[in-house]
Amino acid sequence: MGIFRKLDRMQTMKEIPTRTIVTSEIEKVLFYQIKPETLTFFRDIGISGVPSVADTPHYKFARSILENGRQASSSEEELYRNYLQASWAGKNGDIEDRINKFADHLNLFVSSRSTSAPLLTTFLGDNDLYAVDGNHRLAFSLATNRNLEVKIAPFNKALKIFNPMKEYYGQGNKGKPYQSIYFNKRMVVTGRRVDLIERLNLIPTEAINGMEILDIASNFGMSSIMANINGAKKCTGIERSKELVNFSNKMSILHAREKSVHFLQHDIDHPEKPISGFYDTAFAFSIYSHLKNKKNLFEIIEKCIKKYVIFETHPHTKIEDYPELFDSKKFRSCDFLGNLNYSYDRPEKCRGLYILTK
């Protein structure tokens, strides 16, 4: 992390007021750092939905140490070890060292009355809190029945402080990402594009309802998640950025859509392997000019898409600027659906949206 980002993060944290939450609130705080690997772990131990602090192996291990002392053979330590193996699979780091540091951190917490405030965030209000940073401290507080000072930030600030993506498309554009981020159809981070719902509403229902959709260059994954909420059977997003893929899968889980919406890392320009499977509909939103090997896009459309391509042009362009697509004899019809805005601060309607039917 660069020095300027560190300073900006520290300043943003200072601006967030601190408040005390009691243990009855702590036990309900949800586990924001969920991902597909840890989701499988929690499902295997019988926890459905997004786990709370009271569900985590962090809390159970901490309580076991406090009640029985450190016992290497305890079921709670083995549970925490299994969690770490799921969470840190493929990453460097000694699992046993992490377990020892956890125990040391717990001892330090118990011996001190002060600790840095964990950062929580909310999408829908204070009754819907997620732990962005500080899972250990929350678990220790619950295990010791001790109230805890926390900072609660709206999601846009939490993302700014603990941004999981190196490629936060748009940091050079007034600090806004390209795609806005939604939670249950409510915008929680304003991006340069704020017309996602408007765009989905322009798409005919027959291209969404009950369809399997391939979202090409899915960015934060919002189009896939919202399409699934609107009736799509299954959505798969492909995106070249691993960080964006990880974030999108997290958001799918937080929306309880992980069974029908998932995201894969795939670089269209330099694919390690071709896209497999067949899809009813493809989303291809303003990606054409960003591709160096455009033929790869057309191969995906030709080989993997059975019915519809929903294509959004770049600003101030015409269908004549996309001859490989609109001159293709592979489509029996091409219909104009409407125009969309250039961006949040440039509301001119200059992006065309089309449905191409095979």
N, C-alpha and C positions, 0 to 999 in steps of 0.2 A: 504494500500500500504506500503510495506517494505521500510526501510530507504535507502537501497542500490538502489532500483528501483527509489525512489524519486530523489536521487542524480544523477543517470544515466539519468533520464528524464530531470532534470535541465541542465545537461551538454549538452545533445543533443539539447535542445532548444537554448542554448547559441551559438551553432555552426551554427544555421540557421540565415542567414542575414535578416535584417529588411528592408522592402521597403514600400513606400506609395502608396496606391491605391485611385483613385478618386471615387466619388459617382456613376459615370456611370459604373464603374467596379464592385463596391460593389453590386449594384442592381442585377447583373447577377450571383453572387456567389451562388453556389448550396448547398442544405441542405443535408450534408452527414449523419446527425444523423437520417435519415429516417428509419422507421421500419414498420412492417405490421399494427400495431395499428394506427400510425400517417399517414400512406399511406391512410388508409380508411378515416381518418378525412379529408385529403386534397382532396380526390376524391369526398367526400360528399359536399364539398364547391366548386366543379367545377374546381379544378386544376389537370390537367393530367401531367404525367411525374414527374421528380424530381423537387420540388419547388425551386425557387430562393429566395434570401433575400427579394425581393420586394413582393413575394407571401405570406410570413409568417405572422401569426398573431402577432408575435413579432414586426415587423415593423409597422403594421397597428395600434396596440395598442399604440406604442410609439408615432406615429404621432398624434393620437387622443389626447393623454395627452398633447402634446406640443401645439396643436391648440385650444383645448377646456377645458383644465384642467382635473383633475381626476373626472370622472363621473361614479359612480358605475353601472349605468344603461345603459351605452353606449354599442352599438352593438359590438364595437371593443374589449371592455373588456370581453364581453360575449364570443366572438370568441376565445380570448386568454384563457379564463377559459375552454372552451370546448376542446381546444387543450391540455391543461394540464391534463384534465381528461382522454383524450385518451392516452397521453404519459406516464402518471404515474399510469395507472390503475393497481391495485394490489400492489402498492408500498406504503410504509409509507410516510407521508408528508401531510401537510395541504395545500390545493389548494389556499385558501385565503391568507395564509401566503406567498406563492410563488408569488402571484399577488402583494402584498404589497412590497415585496422585489424587484420585477421588477421595480415598480414605484420609489422606493428609489435608485435603481441602475441607472435609467435614470436621476434622479436629480443630482446624483453624477457625471455622465458623462458630463452633460451640464455645471456644475459648474467648471469642471476641464479640462484643455487643454491636460493633459497627461493621458494615460491609457495603461495597458499592451496590448501587441500585440496579436490579435487572431491568431490561427494557421490554415492556409489553406493548402490544398494539391491538387495535380493534378495527374491525370492518363495519360492525353494525351497532356499536355502542358498548358501554361499560359492562354489560352482562355477557359479553362475547369477547373475552380477552385471550390473546395468544402470546406465548413466550417467544420473543425473537432472540433474546440473549439472556442467559442466567438460569438455565434449567437446573443446574446443580444447586444454586442458592435457593431457588424455589422449593426443590425437594428437601433440602436441609431444613428450611423454615417450617415446612409441613411436618417433617419427622420430629422436630423439636417443639412443635406447637408454639411457634414464635411468630409474631406479626413481622411484616417485612416492608421496608420502604422500597418502592418501585417507581419507575417512570413509565407513564402510559402515553404513547405517541400515536397520532393518526397514521394510517398505513403509509401515506406518502413520505412522512418524515422517517418512519422506521426503515423504509426501503432505502432512503438516502443515507442513513447511518450505517446500516448493515446490508448494503447492496450486494446480493450474491453473484452479480454478473460483472465480469470485466467489460463485456460488450453491452453497455446500457444504451443502445442505439439512440443517440440524440443528446448526449451530454453537452455537445458543442452547440446545441440549439436551445438556448435559454434554459438549460438544465432539464428539458423535457424529453422523455423517451419518445420513440416514434409512435408506438401504439399505446392507447390508454389502457389502464388496468381496471377491470370490473370485478365486483363480488356480488353474486346474486342480482345481476342486472343493474347494480348501482356503481357508478364510476368512483373509484377510490384513489386513483392516480390519474391526473390529467396529462395526456400525451399530446403530441402534435396532431394526431388524428382523434377526433371525438365523435366520429360518425359511424361507429361500428354497428350500433343498433339500427340506425337509419339504413345502412347498407344491407343488413340482414333482412330488414322489412321489405326491401325492394326485390329480393329474390323470390321467385314463385315458390309456393309451398311444395309443389311436386318435386322440386329439386332439393328439398330439405327433409321433409317428413318421411321417416322410415328409411332414409338413405344412409349409405356408408360413404363418408366424405374424406377426401384427401386434401388437407390444407397445406398448400405448397408455400414454403417460407413463412412459417406460422408465427414467428416473432414471440410475443408473450403467450400465445395460445388462446387469446380471448375469443377469436372468431370460432374456433372449434368448440370451446366450452359453451359459448352462447348458442351455437347451432344445435348442440346436443340438448340444451335446455329447451330449445324451440322445437324439438321433435326428431332430430337426426338420430338414427339408430346407433351409429358408431362414427367417431371422428379420429383420424390419425393426422397429426401434424408433423411435418418434416422441416428441420431448421439446421443451418450449418453450425450455429453457436451452441456448444455443449452447455454453457451457463444458462442460456435462454431455454434450452430443452429441460434442464433440471428445474428451473423456476416454473415452467409451464406444467410439468408433471406434478409439482407441489400444489399449484393452483387447482389442478384437476382433482387432486385428493381432497383439498380443503372444500371444494364444491361437492364432494361425494360423487364424483363422476369418473373415478378411476377405472371402473369396469367397462366404460364405453368411450372414454377419451384418453388417448395417450400420445406421447410425442417421442420422436426419434431423431437422433443426430444424422443429418444427411446433407452433404455439400453437393448441390446440383452441378456445379462447375467441375468438381473433381470427386465424383462418387467412388467410394471403395467397392460398392456393389450396387446393382440396380435395385430400384424399388420393386418389391414383390407384392403380389396380390392384386385384386381388382376392386375398384371403387365405383360407385354410381355417379358421384359428383366430385369435381375438383374446384377448389378455390385457388385462384391465381390473382392476387390483389397487388397491383402496382409493383411488380417484380421484374418485368421484362428487361428494362435497361440496366438493371443491376447484375444481370447474368453475362458472363463472358462466353459460355458455351450454351447458347440458346437452344441448340438442337437437342440437348439433353432434356429440356423442358418439354419439347414437342414429342420426344420419345415416351416420356411418362404419360402425356396426354393420350398418345396413340395406343400405347400398350396396356395401360392400367385403368383408364377411365371408360366406363361403359355408356354413360348417358349424357351428362351435362358438364360444361366447363363455365364457371362463373368468372369472367375476366374483367379486371379493372385496369383502365389505361392510366398512364402517367398524366400529370397535369398538362393541359393545352395540347394534347395530341389527338390524332384522328385514327380511325381504323386503318387508313392507308399506311400508317406508320408501323403496322404489324402484319405485313403481307403473308408471312409464313403461317399465321394463324387464320386470318380472316379470308385469305384466298384459298384456303385448304378445301379440298373436295371431301374431306372426312366429316364435314358437318352438313346436315341437311337444312339447318336454319340458324340464323343469327338474329337475336332480338335485343334491342336497346331497352334497358331497364330504367335508366335515369342517370343524372349527374350528381357527383358528390363533391364536397369541399376540397380545396387545396390543402388546408390545414386549419388548426385551431384559431390562429390569428389572421388567417387569410380565407375568409368564408366564401370566396368566389367558387361557383359551381363549375369545375373544369376537369373533373375526372369522370370519364364515361364508364358505366357498368353495363356489361353485356352478358347474355346467356347464349352459349353455343350448344346446339343439340345435335348429337350424333345420329 
